[in-house]
Amino acid sequence: MMALTHAALSVAGTTLLLGEITPLGLGLSIIGSQLPDLDTTKSMMGRICYPIASFIEQRYSHRTITHSLMATGIIALISLPIAYYFSLKLWLCLPLGHLLSCFSDTFTKEGVGLFYPSPVRAIYGNNPNFRLRTGSTIEYWVLGLALLLSIWSINLQSSGGLMLSFNQLLGVREGVEAAYNRYGADHHIWVNIQGNKVSDRASIDSRFFLIAQEGKDFIVQNNRGIYKTEDQITISRITAETGKTATTREKVINFNDDEVTGILEGINDQTSGIYLSGKLEIDEPDDILNTNPPDQYPILTKTGNLIDLSYCPIEKAIEVLAGQFGYGTLTARMITPAPFQ
C-alpha cells in the first residue's frame, strides 16, 4: 500500500480505538504507520532513514521482520518513555499505528510475515484477484474511504466519542453526564429536557442551563428559576449541547459578623453567573421570608436564624439578605461569562 493510505487508515483506527485526536497522538500514529516500510530504501520512510533501511534491506526480505507482531512489540518497548513523560494513550498511538499498517498489508497480493520468524505469510482473502496492488484503482478507493473515515472519526471524538453520541441519540442522562464531565470546565453546557413537573405533572419541553451535577441529578436554570431533576422535574428525555467557551471556578467566602451584602457586592463583577451555597447565621431572621416558589428548587431557606443557600444566584442573595450581618461560610460557584447575559 501507499504511504498515504497507511497514514489515513492508522489515523482512522487510532481515533476510533483510542479516542485520540491531538496532533501529537495522530502524528505518532502516522509515524508508526510508516515504520514497517523501513525494510526497503524505495519507500518514503526508507529514503528518510536510508542507513537504517539499507541495513535492514540487505538482511531481510520485504514485508517480513518489520511487518511482524514482534516488531510491534519492540516499538512498544522502545517508546515506553512516551507513557512515562506524557500518557499511556499517547504511547499506544505509535505501536498501534504500526500494527494497523501491518494488518492492512495483509490485504495485498504478497501479504506480510506477521508472525516472523515464521516463514508463513499472513494474507487476507482466498481469491488473489480481490487483493490490493499498490497504486491500483482499488487502493485509491480504499484511500478515499480511509480519509472519509478519518474525518468522521475525528469529528465524532471532538463531539465526545461514540458512547457520548449514542447516549445523546437515546436522550439518557449518561450522555449529559459525559458531556458535562468532558466540557463543563471550559464551556457552558445547555440541556434540553422533556418530562414533567413533579408539583402538578405539567409537561416540560424546554432548554435549561446546567449549573452543576449532584450525584445522578442536575441543577438547571431557565428564565423562570432553578430546578433539580427528579426533585422538581422528572425526565423522560434529556440531551446536552455545548455553548460558549467559559471558565468555572469556586471561591470560599467567610463571614464573621460582617455585613453580608457588602461582601457579596464586592465579588459580584456583573460578568459572571455566581451561585452561592452554604450556611449563614444572621442577627435579624424575622426580616426574611422564605420566598422559594413551591415548584422550584429551594435556593434559600430559613430555619430559625440559620439561612441555608444552595446554588442561590448572588443577585437573589443580595436582595434577600440586605442589611443583615452574619457568621458562616459560603462557596461561590463563578461561571464566566454569565449564561444569561
PADREN-960317 format. One record per residue (C-alpha): residue number from 1; x negated, y, z negated; residue in three letters. Coordinates in pm, 1 decimal. Example, Ala and Ser with C-alpha at 12.3 -4.5 7.8 and 13.67 -1.06 7.14 Angstrom:
1, -1230.0, -450.0, -780.0, ala
2, -1367.0, -106.0, -714.0, ser
***
This chain:
1, 0.0, 0.0, 0.0, met
2, -97.3, 363.6, 46.2, met
3, -231.9, 559.9, -249.6, ala
4, 69.2, 792.1, -239.3, leu
5, 312.4, 500.5, -258.7, thr
6, 129.1, 358.1, -560.1, his
7, 137.5, 700.1, -728.7, ala
8, 510.1, 751.9, -667.2, ala
9, 602.3, 404.2, -792.9, leu
10, 387.8, 449.0, -1105.3, ser
11, 542.9, 787.8, -1184.7, val
12, 892.6, 643.3, -1148.0, ala
13, 808.2, 343.3, -1365.6, gly
14, 632.2, 549.2, -1633.8, thr
15, 918.4, 795.3, -1672.0, thr
16, 1179.9, 520.4, -1685.0, leu
17, 992.8, 275.5, -1909.0, leu
18, 813.9, 518.0, -2141.8, leu
19, 1026.8, 830.7, -2110.6, gly
20, 706.7, 1024.2, -2043.8, glu
21, 734.3, 1337.0, -1827.9, ile
22, 444.8, 1552.2, -1946.8, thr
23, 183.8, 1649.9, -1684.4, pro
24, -87.5, 1469.9, -1883.0, leu
25, 114.6, 1149.4, -1909.5, gly
26, 210.2, 1146.2, -1541.6, leu
27, -146.9, 1233.0, -1447.1, gly
28, -278.7, 933.7, -1642.8, leu
29, -19.5, 711.5, -1478.1, ser
30, -126.7, 829.0, -1131.2, ile
31, -494.1, 772.0, -1212.7, ile
32, -408.6, 423.5, -1336.5, gly
33, -221.2, 350.4, -1013.8, ser
34, -536.3, 423.8, -809.8, gln
35, -780.1, 217.7, -1018.4, leu
36, -701.0, -119.3, -851.5, pro
37, -843.6, 13.0, -525.0, asp
38, -1185.4, 65.3, -682.1, leu
39, -1276.9, -263.4, -513.5, asp
40, -1315.7, -100.0, -172.5, thr
41, -1509.7, 204.4, -54.9, thr
42, -1243.8, 263.1, 211.9, lys
43, -980.1, 369.9, -41.1, ser
44, -935.7, 722.6, -173.3, met
45, -1044.0, 615.6, -522.2, met
46, -1333.0, 419.3, -372.4, gly
47, -1458.5, 728.0, -189.1, arg
48, -1429.0, 941.2, -503.8, ile
49, -1610.8, 685.0, -717.8, cys
50, -1833.8, 548.1, -440.9, tyr
51, -2117.0, 398.0, -656.0, pro
52, -1869.9, 201.4, -869.4, ile
53, -1660.3, 96.6, -571.1, ala
54, -1966.8, -11.1, -375.8, ser
55, -2090.3, -220.3, -669.7, phe
56, -1753.1, -398.7, -703.7, ile
57, -1706.3, -436.6, -326.6, glu
58, -2035.3, -624.3, -287.6, gln
59, -1947.4, -875.7, -558.6, arg
60, -1572.0, -936.2, -546.3, tyr
61, -1310.1, -990.0, -279.7, ser
62, -1047.5, -724.9, -216.5, his
63, -742.1, -737.2, -442.9, arg
64, -889.7, -980.2, -692.8, thr
65, -1059.0, -867.4, -1012.4, ile
66, -942.7, -503.1, -1004.9, thr
67, -583.2, -610.4, -929.8, his
68, -560.9, -851.9, -1221.4, ser
69, -396.7, -858.6, -1561.3, leu
70, -747.2, -891.0, -1702.4, met
71, -834.2, -552.0, -1552.3, ala
72, -518.1, -401.7, -1704.5, thr
73, -627.5, -531.1, -2045.1, gly
74, -979.5, -389.0, -2003.3, ile
75, -837.9, -49.2, -1904.2, ile
76, -609.6, -55.7, -2209.1, ala
77, -906.6, -124.9, -2438.1, leu
78, -1133.3, 137.0, -2281.2, ile
79, -861.9, 402.3, -2304.5, ser
80, -778.3, 338.1, -2672.3, leu
81, -924.2, 678.0, -2776.3, pro
82, -626.1, 836.7, -2597.8, ile
83, -397.0, 671.1, -2853.1, ala
84, -615.1, 795.8, -3140.0, tyr
85, -651.6, 1156.3, -3026.8, tyr
86, -315.2, 1202.1, -2854.1, phe
87, -37.4, 944.0, -2882.7, ser
88, 48.1, 579.5, -2823.7, leu
89, 280.3, 673.8, -2538.1, lys
90, 11.9, 869.6, -2354.7, leu
91, -231.3, 581.7, -2398.4, trp
92, 15.2, 339.6, -2239.3, leu
93, 50.6, 559.1, -1929.7, cys
94, -292.2, 463.5, -1791.6, leu
95, -269.3, 80.3, -1815.0, pro
96, 98.9, 89.1, -1717.6, leu
97, 14.5, 283.6, -1400.4, gly
98, -246.8, 19.3, -1318.3, his
99, -10.1, -269.8, -1389.5, leu
100, 270.0, -124.2, -1176.8, leu
101, 27.0, -69.2, -891.4, ser
102, -93.1, -429.6, -907.6, cys
103, 261.7, -560.2, -922.8, phe
104, 368.8, -351.5, -622.3, ser
105, 83.9, -504.5, -417.4, asp
106, 236.0, -848.5, -469.1, thr
107, 489.6, -742.3, -204.1, phe
108, 216.2, -711.1, 59.0, thr
109, 117.7, -982.7, 304.8, lys
110, -209.4, -1065.6, 125.5, glu
111, -79.2, -1047.5, -228.4, gly
112, -317.3, -997.4, -523.6, val
113, -527.8, -1201.0, -760.5, gly
114, -304.2, -1107.4, -1052.2, leu
115, -430.1, -1395.6, -1266.0, phe
116, -800.9, -1362.7, -1182.2, tyr
117, -1032.6, -1554.3, -1227.2, pro
118, -772.0, -1798.3, -1096.4, ser
119, -800.5, -1808.4, -713.3, pro
120, -420.5, -1824.6, -679.0, val
121, -271.7, -1513.2, -516.8, arg
122, 47.9, -1361.9, -650.3, ala
123, 276.6, -1294.2, -353.0, ile
124, 642.9, -1198.7, -383.4, tyr
125, 879.1, -1340.6, -121.3, gly
126, 867.1, -1663.3, 78.3, asn
127, 915.4, -1502.1, 418.2, asn
128, 594.7, -1331.2, 542.6, pro
129, 798.4, -1115.3, 780.2, asn
130, 953.7, -933.9, 486.0, phe
131, 624.8, -849.9, 317.2, arg
132, 482.5, -499.1, 336.6, leu
133, 196.9, -389.4, 559.3, arg
134, 2.1, -78.6, 459.4, thr
135, 117.2, 223.7, 660.2, gly
136, 413.8, 42.6, 815.6, ser
137, 758.1, 195.7, 866.6, thr
138, 893.2, -14.9, 581.5, ile
139, 630.4, 124.9, 346.2, glu
140, 732.5, 479.7, 435.0, tyr
141, 1087.6, 384.9, 342.1, trp
142, 956.7, 248.2, 11.8, val
143, 762.0, 571.8, -40.4, leu
144, 1071.5, 782.1, 20.2, gly
145, 1278.2, 574.5, -222.5, leu
146, 997.8, 588.3, -480.8, ala
147, 980.6, 966.9, -456.1, leu
148, 1359.1, 995.5, -495.4, leu
149, 1346.4, 758.3, -792.7, leu
150, 1065.4, 964.0, -948.0, ser
151, 1261.8, 1288.1, -912.6, ile
152, 1576.4, 1125.8, -1053.0, trp
153, 1394.9, 965.5, -1346.9, ser
154, 1212.2, 1290.0, -1436.7, ile
155, 1543.6, 1478.7, -1431.0, asn
156, 1701.2, 1202.5, -1638.0, leu
157, 1429.8, 1220.8, -1903.1, gln
158, 1448.9, 1601.9, -1902.6, ser
159, 1816.3, 1561.2, -1993.3, ser
160, 1731.3, 1336.2, -2286.8, gly
161, 1686.7, 993.8, -2132.4, gly
162, 1906.6, 708.3, -2020.4, leu
163, 2070.2, 637.6, -2357.6, met
164, 2148.8, 1004.2, -2415.6, leu
165, 2303.6, 1036.2, -2070.4, ser
166, 2502.9, 716.0, -2126.5, phe
167, 2628.9, 831.4, -2466.7, asn
168, 2717.3, 1169.8, -2320.2, gln
169, 2916.0, 993.6, -2049.4, leu
170, 3105.3, 796.3, -2312.9, leu
171, 3157.4, 1107.0, -2526.4, gly
172, 3040.3, 948.0, -2853.1, val
173, 2873.6, 1117.8, -3149.0, arg
174, 2545.4, 931.2, -3094.7, glu
175, 2495.0, 1132.9, -2776.7, gly
176, 2541.0, 1460.0, -2964.3, val
177, 2311.1, 1343.4, -3242.5, glu
178, 2040.8, 1253.1, -2990.3, ala
179, 2077.3, 1589.4, -2811.6, ala
180, 2062.4, 1778.6, -3141.7, tyr
181, 1754.6, 1588.7, -3259.5, asn
182, 1578.5, 1645.9, -2928.9, arg
183, 1669.7, 2006.4, -2853.6, tyr
184, 1819.7, 2156.8, -3169.7, gly
185, 1492.8, 2302.8, -3299.8, ala
186, 1441.7, 2527.3, -2997.8, asp
187, 1779.9, 2565.5, -2827.6, his
188, 2140.0, 2647.4, -2902.6, his
189, 2347.4, 2330.7, -2895.8, ile
190, 2714.5, 2356.6, -2798.1, trp
191, 2962.8, 2072.9, -2831.5, val
192, 3287.7, 2009.8, -2651.5, asn
193, 3532.3, 1838.8, -2884.7, ile
194, 3856.8, 1663.1, -2805.0, gln
195, 4055.4, 1546.3, -3104.1, gly
196, 4297.1, 1664.9, -3369.9, asn
197, 4304.3, 1891.3, -3672.2, lys
198, 4323.8, 1698.9, -3995.5, val
199, 4563.6, 1952.3, -4152.3, ser
200, 4852.9, 1933.7, -3906.0, asp
201, 4737.3, 1685.6, -3637.9, arg
202, 4741.0, 1961.6, -3376.1, ala
203, 4538.1, 1864.5, -3070.4, ser
204, 4197.1, 2024.3, -3007.5, ile
205, 4010.0, 2055.7, -2680.4, asp
206, 3755.9, 2330.2, -2740.6, ser
207, 3391.3, 2434.9, -2731.0, arg
208, 3200.5, 2488.1, -3057.7, phe
209, 2853.5, 2594.4, -3162.2, phe
210, 2669.5, 2321.6, -3353.0, leu
211, 2530.0, 2476.6, -3671.9, ile
212, 2396.3, 2165.7, -3842.2, ala
213, 2435.2, 1793.3, -3888.5, gln
214, 2531.2, 1638.5, -4223.1, glu
215, 2497.9, 1262.3, -4218.2, gly
216, 2705.0, 1145.5, -3923.6, lys
217, 2918.5, 1460.0, -3921.8, asp
218, 2864.1, 1800.8, -3764.4, phe
219, 2916.2, 2154.6, -3891.2, ile
220, 3056.6, 2350.3, -3596.3, val
221, 3183.9, 2701.4, -3532.9, gln
222, 3405.1, 2878.0, -3283.5, asn
223, 3552.2, 3228.7, -3279.0, asn
224, 3817.0, 3125.9, -3532.5, arg
225, 3598.1, 2974.9, -3801.3, gly
226, 3374.7, 2692.9, -3921.6, ile
227, 3472.2, 2327.1, -3933.5, tyr
228, 3325.7, 1991.9, -4030.9, lys
229, 3401.9, 1693.0, -3816.2, thr
230, 3612.3, 1427.9, -3988.7, glu
231, 3694.5, 1669.0, -4274.1, asp
232, 3878.9, 1929.1, -4066.4, gln
233, 3859.4, 1775.6, -3716.3, ile
234, 3894.6, 1412.7, -3615.1, thr
235, 3709.7, 1338.5, -3293.3, ile
236, 3827.7, 1129.8, -3002.1, ser
237, 3555.0, 1254.6, -2766.9, arg
238, 3252.2, 1480.0, -2815.4, ile
239, 2973.8, 1585.1, -2577.6, thr
240, 2681.3, 1823.9, -2614.2, ala
241, 2522.9, 2079.9, -2386.5, glu
242, 2200.9, 2277.5, -2426.8, thr
243, 2232.3, 2655.3, -2442.5, gly
244, 1984.2, 2939.4, -2470.3, lys
245, 1632.2, 2896.6, -2596.9, thr
246, 1645.3, 2966.9, -2970.7, ala
247, 1447.6, 2920.9, -3291.0, thr
248, 1585.5, 2779.6, -3614.0, thr
249, 1414.4, 2846.4, -3946.0, arg
250, 1508.5, 2840.3, -4312.3, glu
251, 1435.3, 3094.6, -4583.2, lys
252, 1482.9, 3043.3, -4957.5, val
253, 1621.9, 3344.5, -5145.4, ile
254, 1605.0, 3367.7, -5525.9, asn
255, 1831.8, 3591.8, -5734.7, phe
256, 1751.7, 3697.0, -6091.0, asn
257, 2033.6, 3926.3, -6194.4, asp
258, 1986.8, 4106.1, -5860.5, asp
259, 2245.7, 4285.9, -5654.4, glu
260, 2347.9, 4011.8, -5413.4, val
261, 2449.4, 4222.1, -5114.2, thr
262, 2137.7, 4438.4, -5134.6, gly
263, 1912.4, 4137.1, -5090.9, ile
264, 2132.7, 3984.3, -4823.0, leu
265, 2143.2, 4305.4, -4623.2, glu
266, 1764.1, 4311.0, -4638.9, gly
267, 1738.3, 3983.9, -4442.3, ile
268, 2031.5, 4046.1, -4209.2, asn
269, 1848.4, 4150.5, -3893.0, asp
270, 2163.0, 4157.3, -3673.2, gln
271, 1991.4, 3947.0, -3405.3, thr
272, 2019.5, 3610.7, -3582.0, ser
273, 2304.4, 3388.9, -3682.9, gly
274, 2244.5, 3344.2, -4057.2, ile
275, 2425.6, 3078.4, -4259.2, tyr
276, 2389.0, 3066.4, -4638.5, leu
277, 2404.8, 2759.0, -4860.1, ser
278, 2350.8, 2730.0, -5234.7, gly
279, 2495.8, 2839.5, -5568.0, lys
280, 2511.4, 3175.4, -5744.7, leu
281, 2623.4, 3259.5, -6095.0, glu
282, 2782.5, 3604.7, -6088.5, ile
283, 2897.0, 3856.8, -6351.2, asp
284, 3243.3, 3952.0, -6223.2, glu
285, 3410.4, 3639.6, -6083.5, pro
286, 3762.0, 3784.9, -6122.8, asp
287, 3690.3, 4024.9, -5838.3, asp
288, 3650.6, 3736.9, -5594.6, ile
289, 3932.3, 3545.1, -5434.9, leu
290, 3898.6, 3209.3, -5263.2, asn
291, 3953.0, 3316.6, -4905.0, thr
292, 3889.8, 2992.0, -4714.2, asn
293, 4165.3, 2917.6, -4459.2, pro
294, 4320.9, 2582.2, -4555.4, pro
295, 4240.2, 2420.6, -4220.4, asp
296, 3872.1, 2524.6, -4213.4, gln
297, 3550.2, 2423.0, -4382.3, tyr
298, 3509.9, 2570.4, -4736.2, pro
299, 3219.1, 2807.3, -4671.3, ile
300, 3263.1, 2997.6, -5003.4, leu
301, 3437.2, 2862.7, -5313.4, thr
302, 3461.2, 2986.7, -5672.1, lys
303, 3462.3, 2776.0, -5987.2, thr
304, 3461.6, 2999.3, -6293.4, gly
305, 3169.1, 3235.6, -6246.8, asn
306, 2990.5, 2996.3, -6009.8, leu
307, 3001.1, 3070.4, -5638.2, ile
308, 2925.1, 2780.4, -5402.8, asp
309, 2826.2, 2873.4, -5048.6, leu
310, 2797.7, 2619.7, -4768.1, ser
311, 2698.2, 2742.1, -4421.5, tyr
312, 2863.2, 3071.6, -4503.2, cys
313, 2792.5, 3340.9, -4240.3, pro
314, 2591.2, 3617.8, -4401.8, ile
315, 2843.4, 3882.1, -4294.6, glu
316, 3115.6, 3699.4, -4488.5, lys
317, 2895.2, 3665.6, -4796.3, ala
318, 2808.9, 4037.6, -4790.8, ile
319, 3178.6, 4125.8, -4762.6, glu
320, 3299.0, 3896.5, -5044.6, val
321, 3008.1, 3949.7, -5286.5, leu
322, 2992.0, 4329.5, -5258.3, ala
323, 2899.3, 4485.7, -5593.1, gly
324, 2810.9, 4153.7, -5757.0, gln
325, 2493.4, 4074.5, -5949.9, phe
326, 2386.8, 3714.5, -5967.6, gly
327, 2146.1, 3437.2, -6060.4, tyr
328, 2061.6, 3141.3, -5842.2, gly
329, 1910.5, 3029.7, -5514.5, thr
330, 2039.3, 3039.0, -5160.5, leu
331, 1893.7, 2888.6, -4845.1, thr
332, 1940.4, 3093.2, -4530.7, ala
333, 1956.3, 2899.7, -4206.1, arg
334, 1849.9, 3156.6, -3946.1, met
335, 1916.9, 3090.6, -3577.3, ile
336, 1767.4, 3345.7, -3335.4, thr
337, 1925.6, 3472.9, -3119.2, pro
338, 2269.7, 3465.1, -3278.0, ala
339, 2500.1, 3224.0, -3091.0, pro
340, 2798.2, 3461.5, -3085.4, phe
341, 2638.6, 3781.2, -2961.7, gln
***
